[in-house]
Amino acid sequence: MTALKIWDIHGGIHPPEHKDLSNRTPTQPAPLPKRLILPLAQHLGAPAEPCVQQGERVLKGQQIAVASGFVSAPLHAPTSGVVSFIGPQPYPHVSGMLANAIVIDSDGEDRWIELESHPDYRTLERPALLELIRQAGISGLGGAGFPTAVKLTPPPTQSIRTLIINGTECEPYITADDLLMREKAAELVAGIEILAHLIQPQEVLIGIEDNKPEAIAAVRTAIGERPFVLKVFPTKYPSGGEKQLIQILTGEEVPGGGLPADIGMLCQNVGTCVAIHDAVLLGKPLISRITTLTGEALVQPMNVEVLIGTPVGELLAFAGLEQNRLNRLIMGGPMMGFTLPSLDVPVIKTTNCLLASTLEELPPPPPALPCIRCGECAEVCPVSLLPQQLHFFAIGQEHQQLKAHHLFDCIECGACAYVCPSSIPLVQYYRAAKGEIRELEQKQQKAEHSKQRFELRQERLRRAEEQKEAERKARADKAARAKAAQAQSAASPVEDDPVARVQAQKAGALTDEQKRLKIEASMAQVALKKAEKQLAAHATPELEAQVAELRSAARAAQQALDAVTVPTAAAKPAGDEALKKAKIEAAMLKAQIRKLEK
């Protein structure tokens, strides 16, 4: 089904395409490399975390790193072999920096794990189908690398009414999506059906530029009677941008600073749709992709089906790289790509093109001259920005003005720099300014978090100090009350109360005299009991007299002890007399005991 109604975007340019260098031959399988380098960060979001150990044997398709967050994607082994290293390795970035990666030494057998396909995916619940896509490690293959499962999970307040499939591929030189649509149109349409079943849109639009007649014919045939709308529109750069394609196909514009989901739109690249088909219907994770090898420094420019992690140098050698003619090696296209500092970096999930250019093909730009305010940059900007104003604000580091003039709506397509007669590298200024603003915002956010943590800590310390002070005050009040009660008790007239006096004496300790009398009374009782036993065994008048004396002596000792223990104020002199009498009787008792013992 074809609909002819299309819209146009503001600006745009028509640079030389150079697509015929690589789209004249079918896609070739790249040779199996001896060593694969798999960076843990091949997508937007948090890097994956390794789930294998160095020296472990792995099979093709086996998961070797797990997603470390919601916005993340797992990683799988592109071939069978041994994990030889986990750590910093070359990474495809203009800075030439290293990044953590898993290195696999291929065993040459290319043995798969057991795959689990789901041809009956329509019977699966939506979360289960999303999890299949998530665990397959699929991220956007159009260049941004956003995890697909996250993109397919819009907020509950948003509903997707239009699914847009991006087959534009507007960047010069790149033909990877063109060849994919020609050769895998059936898989592409099957992947679109899975997406349509998953999000239930009201309409599905497929956009392809008119410079791909063979791909258009193949996709139209694969669609058949399905209710998908194929829209073909004139070639213009950068019509492949997400927001630009939405405007071309629907006439609606994504608001500044917003996302397509804000207006009910969802865009997916054709390569991502084929990867979803492979993951759901075949059970294959994302371990390879089609990459364009092009440029006049190659003897045989072509498109290859390449394993993720293949070193760039091996791929270019397969295409016949003439090292002496190579001037710049660009990953991506000449408009939005970046120069690689080394041939040792690997192919990653977002590598759609490797451009080996000669000096004549892409000469270096002339030195930048002052801006002449011609306004050509504003005429070609697809986002309707004011590039020269942004340039001046970027030079002056006027960050508030840059944000007020919508710097972050810039898609960095490079159209402004392409037409600038003064050869000013405008996009580089914008990228640097974006980086500075993001860095400052991160610092401000960290400072705000630190301030909040400090204030919360101070509040905790204040509450703890208040609690300690309350506890100290409570203890002091309790001690004061106890001291007052003790003072009141000490001031009461105990001497006038006989009961209180007796209780005080019971509570107090015995004096030495009382201890001695108590001991002597106990000894008298013991001697009495011993004499009574002897009397019971040998009854004689002499023993009877001694027992009587001991009995009277024990009674007298007990009376003396009682008189000392419970004295009275009135009987104090009598108590002293009794004490003397008790001493005499105790002495006599001791003498009788010694006599009795003899």
FIMI-98878 format. One line per 2 residues: number of its first residue (from 1); their letters; for each residue x, y, z of C-alpha. Coordinates in steps of 0.001 Angstrom, whole numbers, plus 500000, padded with zeros to 6 digits. Layout:
NUM> a> X:Y:Z | ...
! end
This chain:
1> mt> 500000:500000:500000 | 501432:503389:499004
3> al> 500318:506864:500090 | 501614:509866:498149
5> ki> 500873:512624:500660 | 504135:513864:502108
7> wd> 505407:517077:503684 | 508739:518904:503557
9> ih> 511206:520046:506180 | 512922:523382:506538
11> gg> 516347:523655:504969 | 518387:520619:504073
13> ih> 521195:520075:501543 | 522080:517747:498661
15> pp> 525706:516618:499079 | 527203:514117:496585
17> eh> 525909:510665:497522 | 528725:508298:496421
19> kd> 526427:505365:497258 | 527180:503515:494023
21> ls> 530625:502638:495371 | 529212:499968:497687
23> nr> 525664:499098:496574 | 526475:497350:493302
25> tp> 527317:493976:494853 | 525381:491738:497294
27> tq> 526202:491681:500976 | 529254:489523:501718
29> pa> 529900:487493:504897 | 532978:488833:506668
31> pl> 535660:486277:507586 | 535706:484934:511145
33> pk> 538374:486879:513073 | 540803:485165:515426
35> rl> 540132:487701:518153 | 536979:489629:519030
37> il> 536915:492765:521223 | 533516:493436:522776
39> pl> 533223:496789:524625 | 530758:496758:527515
41> aq> 529319:500154:526451 | 527882:499747:522947
43> hl> 524617:501550:523701 | 523302:504653:525426
45> ga> 522949:504206:529173 | 524824:502174:531765
47> pa> 527541:499778:530495 | 526872:496052:530768
49> ep> 528526:494011:533538 | 530545:490847:532707
51> cv> 529011:487548:533793 | 531927:485364:532595
53> qq> 535443:484879:533926 | 538800:485043:532210
55> ge> 539685:481613:530828 | 536037:480525:530539
57> rv> 534870:478815:527340 | 531808:480351:525681
59> lk> 529511:479396:522815 | 528147:481547:520019
61> gq> 525125:483473:521247 | 525911:482931:524948
63> qi> 525325:485942:527194 | 528669:487255:528459
65> av> 527527:490533:530071 | 524231:491477:531709
67> as> 522399:494787:531620 | 523324:496864:534677
69> gf> 520180:498992:534758 | 516896:499783:533072
71> vs> 518613:501854:530354 | 521203:499253:529433
73> ap> 521603:496186:527198 | 523271:492780:527618
75> lh> 526111:491470:525461 | 526527:488083:523753
77> ap> 529441:486092:522355 | 529592:486473:518535
79> ts> 531415:483151:518201 | 532635:480232:520288
81> gv> 535997:480425:521995 | 537783:481344:525212
83> vs> 537536:484581:527194 | 541187:485657:527153
85> fi> 540937:489087:528797 | 538517:491421:530564
87> gp> 539650:495018:530916 | 540607:498197:529016
89> qp> 540774:497830:525225 | 540718:500203:522220
91> yp> 537315:501791:521708 | 535870:503528:518612
93> hv> 535957:507142:519744 | 537601:510235:518329
95> sg> 539616:510648:521544 | 541373:507299:521140
97> ml> 540525:506409:524748 | 540328:502863:526113
99> an> 537179:501266:527474 | 536412:498086:529408
101> ai> 535776:495150:527108 | 535621:491358:526957
103> vi> 538114:489731:524587 | 537289:486328:523063
105> ds> 539855:484170:521243 | 537936:482253:518590
107> dg> 538277:478477:518445 | 537230:478443:514764
109> ed> 534288:476111:515400 | 531615:478854:515582
111> rw> 529365:476580:517702 | 525948:477974:518715
113> ie> 524170:477608:521993 | 520761:475962:521894
115> le> 518392:478585:520495 | 514805:479045:521677
117> sh> 512518:480481:519008 | 508995:481859:519551
119> pd> 507006:481601:516311 | 503838:481811:518421
121> yr> 504819:485205:519887 | 501211:486441:519606
123> tl> 500307:484180:522527 | 502926:485806:524779
125> er> 502079:488545:527232 | 503492:491986:526432
127> pa> 506067:491953:529312 | 507346:488534:528202
129> ll> 507753:489699:524586 | 509534:492855:525740
131> el> 511858:490731:527882 | 512781:488622:524837
133> ir> 513851:491772:523002 | 515683:493082:526067
135> qa> 517628:489862:526652 | 518636:489728:522975
137> gi> 520730:492869:523556 | 519035:494875:520794
139> sg> 519742:498598:520630 | 519028:501069:517849
141> lg> 521101:500188:514769 | 520569:503517:513066
143> ga> 523414:505169:514950 | 522083:506406:518304
145> gf> 522208:503012:520042 | 519290:503554:522434
147> pt> 518161:500226:524020 | 515130:499094:521999
149> av> 513197:497556:524897 | 513360:500890:526745
151> kl> 512146:502766:523672 | 509232:500330:523396
153> tp> 508190:501101:526993 | 506712:504619:526939
155> pp> 505362:506189:530135 | 501833:505080:531129
157> tq> 500517:508547:530306 | 501631:508239:526652
159> si> 500121:506015:523977 | 501733:505329:520595
161> rt> 499347:505879:517705 | 501862:505876:514832
163> li> 504774:503491:514282 | 507350:504887:511841
165> in> 509978:502657:510213 | 513066:504580:509107
167> gt> 514556:503311:505833 | 515822:506727:504748
169> ec> 519606:506347:505122 | 520258:509894:503914
171> ep> 523952:510092:504831 | 526327:509995:501817
173> yi> 528317:506814:501134 | 526282:504580:503515
175> ta> 524238:501773:501884 | 523869:499229:504703
177> dd> 520115:499760:505132 | 519622:499849:501345
179> ll> 521131:496364:500934 | 519294:495088:504004
181> mr> 515910:496160:502587 | 516742:494581:499232
183> ek> 517885:491242:500658 | 515852:490893:503872
185> aa> 512559:492573:503040 | 510543:489581:504330
187> el> 512394:489592:507663 | 511927:493366:507844
189> va> 508155:493119:507431 | 507982:490251:509943
191> gi> 509860:492412:512458 | 507439:495296:511806
193> ei> 504537:492929:512509 | 506093:492014:515873
195> la> 506435:495701:516747 | 502863:496414:515634
197> hl> 501586:493517:517778 | 503604:494805:520721
199> iq> 502516:498474:520744 | 499185:498270:518851
201> pq> 499509:501529:516838 | 496706:502989:514765
203> ev> 498942:503152:511686 | 502348:501971:510494
205> li> 504356:504197:508146 | 507504:503119:506291
207> gi> 509633:505950:504897 | 512226:505422:502129
209> ed> 513987:508022:499970 | 513482:507787:496229
211> nk> 517164:507057:495541 | 516640:503398:496548
213> pe> 514352:501976:493833 | 515357:498334:494353
215> ai> 514766:498526:498126 | 511391:500230:497544
217> aa> 510284:497470:495193 | 511399:494711:497557
219> vr> 509626:496237:500566 | 506437:496906:498587
221> ta> 506371:493255:497514 | 506982:492017:501073
223> ig> 504180:494204:502466 | 501570:492642:500193
225> er> 498091:493123:501604 | 499221:494170:505060
227> pf> 497895:497521:506312 | 501331:499153:506272
229> vl> 501778:502479:504437 | 504933:502845:502325
231> kv> 505865:506470:501696 | 508534:507388:499135
233> fp> 509815:510963:499182 | 512547:513025:497487
235> tk> 516106:512633:498603 | 517384:515368:500884
237> yp> 519865:515438:503742 | 519082:515127:506719
239> sg> 515599:513678:506139 | 516670:510553:508069
241> ge> 516684:512388:511382 | 513977:511085:513700
243> kq> 512127:514383:514081 | 512620:515314:510424
245> li> 511211:511989:509217 | 508139:512396:511437
247> qi> 507506:515814:509903 | 507940:514475:506365
249> lt> 505602:511502:506822 | 502911:513018:509072
251> ge> 503219:516791:508856 | 503495:516972:512669
253> ev> 506461:518504:514504 | 508001:517219:517712
255> pg> 508107:520146:520179 | 511483:521587:521098
257> gg> 513111:519609:523893 | 510468:516888:523516
259> lp> 510423:513297:522282 | 508391:511644:519512
261> ad> 506422:509756:522170 | 505110:513132:523398
263> ig> 503001:513358:520231 | 502243:509624:520010
265> ml> 505030:508663:517580 | 507641:505896:517736
267> cq> 510524:505495:515237 | 512551:502348:514602
269> nv> 515343:501712:512112 | 514941:498944:509519
271> gt> 518029:497167:510888 | 516479:497155:514366
273> cv> 513294:495563:512938 | 515314:492737:511365
275> ai> 517175:492195:514664 | 513796:491931:516460
277> hd> 512700:489324:513886 | 515874:487290:514512
279> av> 515490:487514:518296 | 511810:486516:518499
281> ll> 511281:484133:515579 | 514776:482575:515483
283> gk> 515991:483078:519075 | 519209:484763:517931
285> pl> 520674:487630:519984 | 522243:490662:518313
287> is> 525779:489503:517505 | 526232:490811:513947
289> ri> 525131:493608:511656 | 525485:494830:508062
291> tt> 528250:497439:507725 | 529245:499455:504669
293> lt> 532942:499361:503713 | 533512:502202:501270
295> ge> 535904:504903:500116 | 538399:505244:497318
297> al> 541193:503791:499465 | 539489:500364:499191
299> vq> 539943:498098:496192 | 536540:496414:496680
301> pm> 533992:498605:498476 | 531065:496479:499663
303> nv> 528583:495726:502424 | 529458:492912:504807
305> ev> 527614:490917:507452 | 530167:491353:510244
307> li> 530385:489957:513767 | 530284:492539:516531
309> gt> 533797:492929:517961 | 535690:492341:514716
311> pv> 538790:494582:514545 | 538430:497322:511938
313> ge> 541839:496582:510441 | 540839:493008:509522
315> ll> 537632:494208:507866 | 539421:496806:505760
317> af> 542040:494246:504741 | 539180:492002:503552
319> ag> 537972:494888:501346 | 541476:495499:499958
321> le> 542678:498547:501874 | 545468:500472:500136
323> qn> 547320:501792:503144 | 549415:504241:501131
325> rl> 546282:505976:499806 | 544432:506134:503109
327> nr> 544114:509681:504437 | 541245:509465:506951
329> li> 539309:506533:508329 | 535822:507630:509346
331> mg> 533325:505564:511317 | 529929:506615:510007
333> gp> 529338:508970:507110 | 531254:512092:506124
335> mm> 528591:514395:507611 | 528058:512970:511107
337> gf> 530836:510406:511437 | 534141:510799:513289
339> tl> 537759:510013:512482 | 539176:506858:514048
341> ps> 542655:507257:515557 | 543561:503585:515075
343> ld> 542723:500451:513073 | 542720:498367:516267
345> vp> 539260:499455:517403 | 536413:496938:516996
347> vi> 533107:497102:515163 | 530277:497780:517627
349> kt> 526482:497613:517353 | 526204:501175:516011
351> tn> 528919:500830:513335 | 526972:501262:510099
353> cl> 529887:502407:507915 | 533680:502521:507648
355> la> 534808:505177:505178 | 538450:504862:504037
357> st> 538948:508109:502152 | 541857:509421:500172
359> le> 543242:512952:500358 | 541648:513870:497020
361> el> 538312:512402:498034 | 537898:514261:501327
363> pp> 540479:517066:501432 | 540975:518875:504731
365> pp> 538895:522049:505092 | 540648:525381:504577
367> pa> 541429:527569:507589 | 538362:529116:509205
369> lp> 537678:532778:508413 | 535531:535306:510303
371> ci> 531785:534957:509894 | 530408:537223:507148
373> rc> 526806:536893:508367 | 525580:535593:505030
375> ge> 522809:533582:506697 | 523244:530460:504563
377> ca> 523629:528316:507681 | 520209:529418:508942
379> ev> 518626:528657:505557 | 519767:525019:505544
381> cp> 519234:524224:509250 | 516556:521498:509397
383> vs> 515589:522548:512944 | 515158:526260:512056
385> ll> 517874:527392:514473 | 520189:530409:514177
387> pq> 523615:528759:513752 | 525642:531987:513586
389> ql> 524114:533227:516849 | 524813:529887:518480
391> hf> 528378:530140:517210 | 528922:533541:518839
393> fa> 527324:532420:522103 | 529500:529275:522107
395> ig> 532665:531335:521650 | 531636:533610:524535
397> qe> 530533:530640:526681 | 527142:532280:527197
399> hq> 525407:529131:528313 | 522089:530720:529240
401> ql> 521816:532298:525800 | 522708:528980:524158
403> ka> 519913:527207:526012 | 517507:530055:525270
405> hh> 518297:529649:521548 | 517590:525882:521745
407> lf> 521128:524571:521341 | 520075:521086:522427
409> dc> 517556:520870:519564 | 520553:520765:517204
411> ie> 520917:517265:515708 | 524559:517936:514686
413> cg> 523828:517039:511066 | 526629:519317:509805
415> ac> 524529:521035:507128 | 525466:524482:508465
417> ay> 529191:523765:508346 | 528810:522223:504877
419> vc> 527495:525456:503330 | 529556:527931:505395
421> ps> 531686:530041:502989 | 534043:530896:505858
423> si> 534719:527187:506564 | 533810:527600:510261
425> pl> 533512:524197:511997 | 530158:525111:513534
427> vq> 529200:521612:514658 | 532413:521267:516670
429> yy> 531565:524478:518533 | 528078:523186:519278
431> ra> 529351:519835:520519 | 531914:521506:522772
433> ak> 529269:523891:524156 | 526877:521005:524841
435> ge> 529623:519173:526678 | 530455:522229:528803
437> ir> 526807:522780:529713 | 526286:519128:530624
439> el> 529445:519161:532748 | 528359:522319:534594
441> eq> 524883:520920:535174 | 526367:517726:536563
443> kq> 528592:519741:538896 | 525631:521827:540014
445> qk> 523597:518710:540564 | 526381:517147:542624
447> ae> 526749:520366:544635 | 523008:520449:545283
449> hs> 523057:516811:546387 | 526015:517553:548670
451> kq> 524161:520523:550137 | 521073:518411:550772
453> rf> 523143:515660:552398 | 524912:518261:554619
455> el> 521605:519820:555676 | 520093:516416:556429
457> rq> 523172:515490:558476 | 522973:518740:560432
459> er> 519302:518089:561129 | 520086:514555:562341
461> lr> 522827:515875:564640 | 520500:518584:565998
463> ra> 517772:516036:566784 | 520295:513710:568421
465> ee> 521660:516556:570573 | 518151:517565:571596
467> qk> 517392:513985:572592 | 520603:513744:574629
469> ea> 519818:517044:576361 | 516313:515841:577205
471> er> 517753:512616:578655 | 520317:514568:580716
473> ka> 517578:516845:582050 | 515408:513854:582964
475> ra> 518296:512236:584867 | 519052:515488:586708
477> dk> 515393:515902:587720 | 515266:512325:588969
479> aa> 518459:512781:591004 | 517125:516044:592476
481> ra> 513888:514360:593535 | 515802:511472:595161
483> ka> 518079:513891:597013 | 515135:515887:598289
485> aq> 513416:512726:599545 | 516611:511627:601295
487> aq> 517023:515020:602963 | 513399:514966:604143
489> sa> 513854:511462:605530 | 517056:512488:607364
491> as> 515340:515519:608919 | 512450:513434:610429
493> pv> 512612:512768:614317 | 513557:509139:614312
495> ed> 514674:509238:618009 | 511123:510009:619162
497> dp> 509630:507073:617281 | 510508:503661:618890
499> va> 509387:501693:615824 | 511513:503839:613501
501> rv> 514436:503482:615879 | 514138:499682:615914
503> qa> 513872:499601:612118 | 516901:501832:611821
505> qk> 518831:499564:614139 | 517756:496502:612140
507> ag> 518839:498197:608951 | 522177:499252:610431
509> al> 525219:497034:611023 | 525924:495256:614419
511> td> 528543:496752:616717 | 531621:494802:617839
513> eq> 530169:494300:621364 | 526943:492939:619914
515> kr> 528864:490556:617651 | 530895:489260:620647
517> lk> 527816:488697:622842 | 526076:486936:620006
519> ie> 529046:484576:619604 | 529194:483843:623354
521> as> 525430:483138:623475 | 525844:480690:620631
523> ma> 528802:478991:622365 | 526736:478691:625583
525> qv> 523931:477018:623683 | 526382:474571:622060
527> al> 528001:473708:625433 | 524545:473231:626970
529> kk> 523431:470825:624271 | 526694:468845:624581
531> ae> 526338:468531:628376 | 522697:467454:628004
533> kq> 523761:464648:625659 | 526416:463465:628181
535> la> 523836:463613:630944 | 521433:461494:628912
537> ah> 524165:458914:628371 | 525681:458939:631908
539> at> 523315:460380:634482 | 525314:461449:637544
541> pe> 524539:464082:640183 | 527673:465952:639252
543> le> 526636:466221:635565 | 523121:467286:636548
545> aq> 524532:470174:638561 | 526801:471256:635680
547> va> 523930:471143:633167 | 521830:473298:635452
549> el> 524650:475828:635713 | 525155:475844:631912
551> rs> 521447:476299:631325 | 521331:479320:633622
553> aa> 524530:480730:632063 | 523115:480343:628485
555> ra> 519909:482047:629593 | 521851:484889:631102
557> aq> 524011:485310:627924 | 520881:485434:625745
559> qa> 519287:488001:628005 | 522433:490159:627854
561> ld> 522436:489936:624018 | 518740:490874:623831
563> av> 519314:493781:626184 | 522114:495180:623953
565> tv> 520273:494555:620634 | 516988:496225:621652
567> pt> 517920:498967:624078 | 515525:501652:625306
569> aa> 516281:505214:626184 | 514882:504757:629669
571> ak> 516697:501505:630399 | 520118:502565:629183
573> pa> 521825:502357:632602 | 520137:499023:633269
575> gd> 521440:497839:629908 | 524977:498741:630929
577> ea> 524558:496827:634216 | 523215:493828:632351
579> lk> 526172:494069:630014 | 528603:493864:632894
581> ka> 526711:490955:634434 | 526715:489170:631094
583> ki> 530488:489588:630817 | 530984:487987:634251
585> ea> 528662:485118:633475 | 530351:484595:630106
587> am> 533730:484335:631805 | 532350:481810:634316
589> lk> 530753:479912:631450 | 534069:479642:629645
591> aq> 535696:478240:632766 | 532937:475639:633230
593> ir> 533215:474635:629575 | 536946:474075:629892
595> kl> 536346:472066:633064 | 533625:470061:631350
597> ek> 535845:469339:628375 | 538549:467961:630696
! end
